[in-house]
Amino acid sequence: MLEPSTTTIPLTSRLSAFSWCACLLAIALLAIVPGHAEAADKSLRTVAVADPYLEIRTGPGRGYPIFHVIDRGESVEIVMQRTDWYQVRADNGVEGWVDRAQMELTLQPDGQALNFEQADLDDFTNAKWEVGILAGDFGGANIISLYTGYSLNPHISIEVWGSQILGNFSNGWMGGVNVVHETWPDWRVSPFFTLGTGVIHTSPKSTIIQGEDRNDQIGHVGAGVRVYATRRFSLRAEYKSYVVFTSRDDNEEVEEWKLGFAFFF
C-alpha cells in the first residue's frame, strides 16, 4: 500500500500530476459545456445590435483578439453559448464570440430588450451533470482526482472517478464508481454521503529489490459538503474511508481527505 513517511514528494512530480489532471478537466469542460444559447426565449436565435457596435472576438475570452465589429442596427444569429460567451454569426457570414455584457444590449426583432439567464442556486440544485477536480491526502500520500457525475434526481447522483496517487514508497492510480446522496440539495452549503467501489493499482518504488505491482478491489463510505460558489461553479470537500481487499489474509484500511472545485450544468 502507499505508506506514509516524513519525507516529501518532489515538487516537480506533484506539479506534473496536477497539470495532467488539470488538462483532462479543461478538455472535459470544453467538450461537455452545453452548445446552445440560453436566452429568455429558447427558440430565439436572431437579435439586433442596439449598442454603437458589437465587438467580435476569435474565441470565448477576453484574451482573444477583436477581429470584427458589427454596427448598430445590423442583426446577428446566436449559434451557441459557452459559459458567459456567445458565438454569433453576422449577416455576411462572419462568426465570432461576444461576451454576455454586450449581448444583453441587443434587441429582439420586436424591439424588446433581451434577457439572458444566468446560473443561480436553483441550477446548482437541479443540475444534471457535474465535473470537477480535487486534491488531498490518501493514507499519507498525495492524491489528485478527476470526476464526472450525473444526477438521477436532486437527491441521488452517480459519479465516475479517476485518481493519481503519489507516495514516498509507491505510486498508483485508482478508478471507481460512487453513489452520492444529498439530504438537502436546495441548500447553498449541501452535505452529502457517498458509497462506492472500484480498483486500485499500486507500483512500489523499490530499487534494490523490485516489488510486485498490485491490483486490488476497493470499497468506501464517505461524507462531504458541496458549496455553491458563483454562476456554474461549486466547491467540494470530502472524507472517505476505504477498505482495500487484498489477496492476502488481511485487508487494508485507508483514509482520504480531499478539497477541490466543480463545474455543473
N, C-alpha and C positions, 0 to 999 in steps of 0.2 A: 504494500500500500504506500501512500505518499506520506512518509514520516516527517513530523515537524523537526525543525532544527533552529539553532540560534544564528546560523549564517544566513545571509540574504541572497535572494535571486539576483543575478546580474541585471542591471537596468536595461541593457540592450535586449535581453531576452524578453523582459516584460513589455517593453515598447513594441517589439516585433509582434508579440502575440496580440497586443491591444490594436495595433494597426491592422492586422489581419482580420480581426473581428469587426473593427470599425468599417473597413472596406466592404465586408459582407453586408453589414447593416445598411450602408449607403446604397448598395446595389439593390437590396430588397426594397428599400423605401422608394427608389426611382421606378422599380418595376411594378409596385402594387398601389401607388397613390392613385386614387380614382381619376379616370381620364374623362371627366365631364365637367361642365360649368355648373356651379351651384348658385343659380340665380333664384330670385323670388318666384319667377315663373319658369319651371324646369323646361318648358317647351321653347322658351325664348333663346334665340341664337344670334340675332342681328340687333345692334344698337347704334345710335348716332353719337358722334363726338360733340359734346357741348362745351368743353374747355377750348381755349385757343388752339391747342394742338394735343395730340396723343403721341407720347414717345414710345417707340417700338425698340425693344432690346433683342439681342440674339439668343438670350437664354433667360430662365426664370430666376433672376437675382440681380442685385444692383452691381455686382461685379462684372456683369456682361455689358458690352458697349451698346450705345444707342446707334442704330444704323438707318432708321427711317422715322419720319414724322408724318402723321395724318392730321390734316387741317380740320377745323371746326365745320360741322355740317356734313362731313363725309360719314359713311357707315362702315362698321367692321362686323365681321362674323366671329362669334366666340367658338373656338374649336375645342378647348379643354382647359381644365384647371389643375394646377399643381401647388398645393398649399395656398399662399396669398398671391399667386401669379396666374395670369390667364393668357393662354395662347390665342391670338386673334389673327384673322385673315382680312386684309383690306380688299376693296373692290378691284384693285389692279393685280390681285393675287399674291401680294407680299405678305408673308407670315412672320410673326414675332411674338414677343412676350411683353405684357403690360401688368404693372402692379395693381393691387386692389384699390389703392387710394385714387388712382386715375380712372379706373373702371367705374367707381362709384359716382363719377361726374358725368358719365354717359347717360343718354336718354333712350327710353323705349320708343318704338315707332309712333305711338300716340302722344309723345312729348312728356310723358310722366317720368319722374326720376326712377332710377333703377336701384333696387335694394339687394345687395349681395350678402347672403347669410354668412356668419362666422361661427365656427365651432364653439360650443359652450358646455356647461356641466351636463346638460341633457344628452349631448353627443357622447360625452365621456361615459355616461350610464348605459346608453343604448348602442354603442359602437359594436360592430360585428367582428372587425379584425384589429389586431394589435401586434406590433413588432417592437423589440427592444433589445438593449444590451446592458448587462450587469457585470460587475467585478467584485471580488471579495476574497474570502478565506475558505479553503476546503481542507479541513483537517491539518492545518499548518502550512498548506501550500497555497500559492496564488491561483485563482481561477477567474477566467473571463468567459462569459456565456452570452449566447445569442438565441433569441426565441421568437416564435410566431404563435399567436393564439387566435382561436376562433370562438366566438360567443354563441352558444346554443340558445341562451336566453339571458336576461340581465343577471341571473344568479350563478349559472353554470357555464364554464368555458373549457375548451380543450387546448392544450399547449404542446408544442414540439420544441425541444431544447437541444442545443449543441454546445459543448464546453471544451475549452482547452485548459489543462492543469499543468502548472509549473512548480515542481517540488525540488527540494535540495538533493534528494537521493533518487528521485524518479520523476518522469513526466508522464502525461497521459491525456486521453480525451474521453469524453462522456457524452452519451446521447440518451434521450429519454422522452417519454410522453407523460403529461400531467393532466389531472382533472382538478380544476380550481372552483371553489365555491365562495361566493361573496354574499354575506348575510344582508348588508345594507349597501347595495350597488349605487344608490342615489346620493350617498354622502360624498362630499368633496374629499375627505380622508376615509377611504373604504378598506376595512380589514378583510382578509381572505384566508382560507385554509386550502391546502393542496395535498394531493395524494398521487403518487406516480411510480413508474417503473422504467427500467432501461438497462443499458450495458455500460461498463467502464473498461477501458484498455489502459494498462499500466506498463511502462517501459523503464526498467531500472537504469540508473546512470553508472553502474559499477564498471570500473575499468580494469581492475585486477582479475576479478572473477566475473565473467559475463553472466548477469542474471537473466532469468527467463521472462519474456513478455507474458502478460496475463490478460485474459478476457473474462470478466465476471458479470453476473447479473446483479442488478441493484434494485432496491425499493426504498421509498422515502415517504415521510409525512412532514408537513411543514405549515408555517403560518407567515403572514406578512401584511403589508399595507400598500395600497395604491393611492397616490395623491394627485389630484387634478392640478396641473401647473398653469397652463395657458394654451389657448387655441386647441391644437390636437396633440399636445404633449403632456405626459404624466411622469411622476417619479415613482420608483418602486423600491421597497426594501423587504427582504425576506430571510427567514431562517428555515433550514431543512435538516432533518435527522435521517441519515442514510444507513441502510444495512447492506453490506456487500456480501453476497452469497458466494463464498469461495469454494474451491474444490477440496479444501482441507476440512478437518473436523470442526473447526471453529469459524464462525462468521466474524466480520469486522463491522464496527460502527464508526461512522464519520459524521461530524457536524459541519454545517456550511452556513456562512453569513455572506449576503450579497447586497449591493446597492447599485442602482442604475436608473435609466430613463427609458421611456417607450413612446411610440407614435401610434395613435389609434385613429380608425376611420370606419 
